Amino acid sequence: MRILQVRFKNLNSLAGEWEIDLTHPAFASDGIFAITGPTGAGKTTILDAICLALYGRTPRLNKVTRSGNEIMSRQTGECFAEVTFETQAGRFRCHWSQHRSRKKPDGELQSPKHEIADADSGKIFESKIRGVAEQIEMATGMDFDRFTRSMLLAQGGFAAFLQAAPDERAPILEQITGTEIYSRISIRVHERRSEERNKLETLQAQLAGMQLLNEEDEKQLKSDLEHNILNENNLSQQITQNNQAISWLDNIVSLEKELCIIDERKQNWLTRQKAFLPELEKLNCANQALELAGEFAGLTSLRSEQEADSQNHCNCLQTLPKQDAEVKQAENTLKIAGENLEKKKSVQKENLPVIRKVRELDLKLREKETPIKITGDAIAELEKSIADLSTKNDKDLKSFKAKKNTLNEILQHLAETKEDEGLVENLAVIKSRFDSLRDLNESHLGKVKELGEAETKKAETIKAWINQQANHKAAKKEHDDIMKTLEQKQTELKKVLAGREISEWRNLFSEFKDKKALLEKVSESLQSLTETRRVFGLLNSRNEPLAAEKDLIAQQLQTQTEKVTALEREMNLLETQLSLLKKIRDFEKARQQLEDEQPCPLCGSKDHPFARGNIPVPDETTTELKLVRAGLKKVNDSVSDLKVKQAQIQKDLEQIATGKKECTDWMETEQDRIHLGLTALSIESSGKDVEKILPGLQKENEENLNSASGIVKIAEGFEKEIATLLRSLEKTKEAVIRSELDTQTAGYGKESAEHAAERTQKDFEALATRLAKAQDEVLIDVLPYGIKSLSTDSLDRIILELTSRRDRWLSRQKEKSELEQQISSLNIQTQHQTEQIGRSEIELKKQQQIYSILLGELEAIANERRILFGHKNPDDEETRMSAATESAEKDFENTRLILDTASQKLSKLKNRIEELEKSISARADRLKTAEEAFGVRLGIFGFTDETGYLSACLPEEVRKNLMQQAMLLETEQTKLETRRKDKSELLETQRQKQVTDLSREQICKTIDDLVICHRELQQEIGGIRQKLKDNDSTRQKQQEKTMAIDAQKRESSRWDILHELIGSADGKKYRNFAQGLTFEMMIGHANRQLQKMTDRYLLIRDDYQPLELNVVDNYQAGEIRSTKNLSGGESFIVSLALALGLSHMASKNVRVDSLFLDEGFGALDEDILDTALETLSGLQQDGKLIGVISHVLALKERINAQIQIIPQTGGRSLISGPGCNRLNHSFDTNL
């Protein structure tokens, strides 16, 4: 990203509109430029303008909003900042602005505006504040923080970074590089570990709170449940049987009641049928009259039409004279309305010329009123302006005299303190020399301390060198001892292995072990095969007796079934006979009514054998029936037992068949396994041979296995010892190498310390000489201001005194300039005010003359109108006459319409009378013929005359009701007969079932007792089931909780491991590790920049403290120094290298072609300053443009391209330099 142009207006002390073109050849040729000027002149404001245009904020201010704007110049009403920049994506123009209401200095702040556009075409990409920020970041690849780290660099932040403790550097690195994520990850891991532990503890507490039933209680509850369920089923069956009995009884009672109701309804039907007979006769007559209804309707229609026409004819004759009178009256009214209309039109025509004339006069009056009003307003404004100008002129004359006196007093003070004028230019130089003097004094004191430290370090390094030599000898001896032991163990291992490798012995051991497993499997298969054959023989021996027993039971079952059939047939015959005997016994009354030679009313027979007393007794039949029933029950029980036994034998046979099949399958499987095992063992023998040779093979294999196992164990023991010795040997070897290196390092450190002590002594002497020389030079600079002696303790006091004297001189100079400007302005203002008063008085007289002439013309026109039309409104008069004429026209038209309507009605009435007369005459003949024909039809249907016919006719609704009642009676008779027959048959069927002999009350009481027992039993069953269900649920929950606890333990273990690696409550653990890597990357970038400045220094990380920064001093034999004892110049070089390295990191993959350094170059001596500037100038080779902001005057000699900020009076400043232009000079005159 390269900044091409900066344009801004009214920012801080840089009032007005300015433009800085950074593509100017002066900037491009050197690659570096300086922004110079005194402190507070406005150098940093140029960088603020860049940040404001791009991001709407500055490093010194937060975002500028409607609530506050601290960067807008005082006494101005608007400000803006605009930057044109170039990236790989193209050229862009970004503009930010804000103004006050009406752009006045005292107006209310308005909301700022922000936009980004294409610099070439002017097309606006985005104008919403949030959208512009996103577009800027997309175009540049940098947000505000990354921009201020990569393109605007400040030394103060790195000074704090260099002096910070290691634990404090990680958060500083996070802030600078924007990598705060590592602290948040560490803290989040710590929090997540705590959350997972809390979850685990909660689950364990929940599991501890779950209690299960013991095994005995659970078995007892299940047993009680089965017993209660069995009892509940029995009670349910009993309740069902009793409910069926009640239903049977209720059904019989219900059927008997329904038969009684049917009989009552039958009787009721007979009564209603008798009462309906007269109505039935009326219905028959009405049906005959209904056939003549059509002919009678035609006759009635003719009579009605004839009567209606006769009545209409009479009415029309009565209306005719009245209609004639209405026509005549309408003609008279129409004549009067026409005369009135002509009169109104004549009046309107006469008054129209007068109204037009009056309107012309009114228009002239309105035209005269406007100039009269304008002239009057001008006269009043001129009189007010003359008065205001006179008052302001008097006030300005008084102010002019007062400011003139004040200016004379200030000129006298300035003459008295003329020598202080030199402080304006020289005070900065004096401060710089004072700072250099302080630095030299501090360096002198530091060298004294450094000299003592160098001597101490020299003694320590000599002692360390001696100790390292002793350690090296001890490490070498230990290494030789371990080497001898290792050779001895390797020899013993070769003897144990007997010329083979240990891998071969391990392979043999594995082969013997596999062979042992195969032999054991073959042995187990042989035993299983023998056992299966034995079981198969037992099953065969059980199968034959069971088959014979099954055939015998089948024969017995057939015999018993035949007996059951014979007994059931005999029982049915006996039951029929017994039923007949009971019926004969029950016909006692009927037998008493029988007579000889008379037919029986029941069977019709004339022979009555049981009427003479020889009635058959059913006792013998009953006894025989009981015996048959007992025999039948016994035979049925025998059949049931045989069927149960038959089913059991069948089940046993099926089980034997299944067992035989399983045995056969298992024997085949085992034989296959034995064959596979023998094949794997490479043995070719039959089953019996295998059983003989198998024990010998197992014994031989066991011996080989034990031998190989022993050798492998011994060899592995030797291998472990050798491995331990090798590790020890490697460690001692590393220790020897390390001790040798440490000895060399200690010797090198000893020599380095000796050289450093000598070098420090020389530096101390040189610093003392420089300090004395600098004090003499500074004293020469301050002698012109009355300071004759100088010491390092009084430097601050002298600077304060000189600064105060300079500020007082500048303040008076500023007051002098302001007063001169104000006096000149007041003089011009008073002269201008006098001229304005004279011109205004001449104009006032002229306007007064015009006003008088206009008033005379207005009065003449008004008099002419009053004479012609008075004070009447012409529009109202014209409207009134038009309304009268329109009203007369409407009356005439309405009258004409009334006449036309009356004439039409009269014509229609005459036509109607003629039509009615024709119709009455024609219809009279047709009516006579129809009456004669209808009389003939009445005789045919039995009616004497028309009156008899009319009396027989019934209304349609009445006739339909009668027909419906007749049909309902007939239908009801059919239904009652059918229903009585069905209910009688159903009642007889129900009585034959004989479900119970108990009464309904007895059964209900039994049911109530059973229901209570059943309910209690159900409650008990429900309670037991709920307990078992709760127990099962608790067991299931325990299993789920146990699984959840196991899963949570694994999850907690994962987070414990992660917490051990990176987690901490304050985020330090992972942050320090991650920022250590970031720190190392930054050091790499910084070293590349440092090599461009000097080959003396190299930055490195501390091996034990990853965030500690050290410096390798190549000029002191590679001595490693801490950054805490670097001098001011050395600290600046290191800080600048770190800043440039960080710029490379912060900008990510975005090319940064413009770089601005707001650094404090005032603390550098000339050599360091030259080195720093040469390094920055060298960045031109990478295509970079470097801007350095400083108030150091020495930069003027070293940097050719300069943008100078020149302070002016009133807290304003000007910009001067290549590419700098002021675009709007009218601003100064407004101020």
Secondary structure as GFF3:
##gff-version 3
##sequence-region A 1 1231
A	DSSP	beta_strand	2	11	.	.	.	ID=ss1
A	DSSP	beta_strand	14	21	.	.	.	ID=ss2
A	DSSP	alpha_helix	25	30	.	.	.	ID=ss3
A	DSSP	beta_strand	32	36	.	.	.	ID=ss4
A	DSSP	alpha_helix	43	55	.	.	.	ID=ss5
A	DSSP	beta_strand	78	87	.	.	.	ID=ss6
A	DSSP	beta_strand	90	99	.	.	.	ID=ss7
A	DSSP	three_ten_helix	101	103	.	.	.	ID=ss8
A	DSSP	beta_strand	113	118	.	.	.	ID=ss9
A	DSSP	beta_strand	124	126	.	.	.	ID=ss10
A	DSSP	alpha_helix	129	140	.	.	.	ID=ss11
A	DSSP	alpha_helix	144	150	.	.	.	ID=ss12
A	DSSP	beta_strand	152	153	.	.	.	ID=ss13
A	DSSP	alpha_helix	155	163	.	.	.	ID=ss14
A	DSSP	alpha_helix	166	177	.	.	.	ID=ss15
A	DSSP	alpha_helix	181	208	.	.	.	ID=ss16
A	DSSP	alpha_helix	215	275	.	.	.	ID=ss17
A	DSSP	alpha_helix	277	289	.	.	.	ID=ss18
A	DSSP	three_ten_helix	290	292	.	.	.	ID=ss19
A	DSSP	alpha_helix	293	416	.	.	.	ID=ss20
A	DSSP	three_ten_helix	418	422	.	.	.	ID=ss21
A	DSSP	alpha_helix	423	497	.	.	.	ID=ss22
A	DSSP	alpha_helix	502	586	.	.	.	ID=ss23
A	DSSP	alpha_helix	588	592	.	.	.	ID=ss24
A	DSSP	three_ten_helix	609	612	.	.	.	ID=ss25
A	DSSP	alpha_helix	619	681	.	.	.	ID=ss26
A	DSSP	alpha_helix	687	782	.	.	.	ID=ss27
A	DSSP	three_ten_helix	783	785	.	.	.	ID=ss28
A	DSSP	three_ten_helix	792	794	.	.	.	ID=ss29
A	DSSP	alpha_helix	795	869	.	.	.	ID=ss30
A	DSSP	alpha_helix	874	940	.	.	.	ID=ss31
A	DSSP	alpha_helix	946	952	.	.	.	ID=ss32
A	DSSP	alpha_helix	956	993	.	.	.	ID=ss33
A	DSSP	alpha_helix	1000	1062	.	.	.	ID=ss34
A	DSSP	alpha_helix	1068	1093	.	.	.	ID=ss35
A	DSSP	beta_strand	1097	1101	.	.	.	ID=ss36
A	DSSP	beta_strand	1109	1113	.	.	.	ID=ss37
A	DSSP	three_ten_helix	1114	1116	.	.	.	ID=ss38
A	DSSP	beta_strand	1119	1122	.	.	.	ID=ss39
A	DSSP	three_ten_helix	1123	1125	.	.	.	ID=ss40
A	DSSP	alpha_helix	1128	1146	.	.	.	ID=ss41
A	DSSP	beta_strand	1154	1157	.	.	.	ID=ss42
A	DSSP	three_ten_helix	1161	1163	.	.	.	ID=ss43
A	DSSP	alpha_helix	1166	1178	.	.	.	ID=ss44
A	DSSP	three_ten_helix	1179	1182	.	.	.	ID=ss45
A	DSSP	beta_strand	1185	1190	.	.	.	ID=ss46
A	DSSP	alpha_helix	1195	1198	.	.	.	ID=ss47
A	DSSP	beta_strand	1202	1207	.	.	.	ID=ss48
A	DSSP	three_ten_helix	1209	1211	.	.	.	ID=ss49
A	DSSP	beta_strand	1213	1216	.	.	.	ID=ss50
A	DSSP	beta_strand	1220	1222	.	.	.	ID=ss51
A	DSSP	alpha_helix	1226	1230	.	.	.	ID=ss52
###
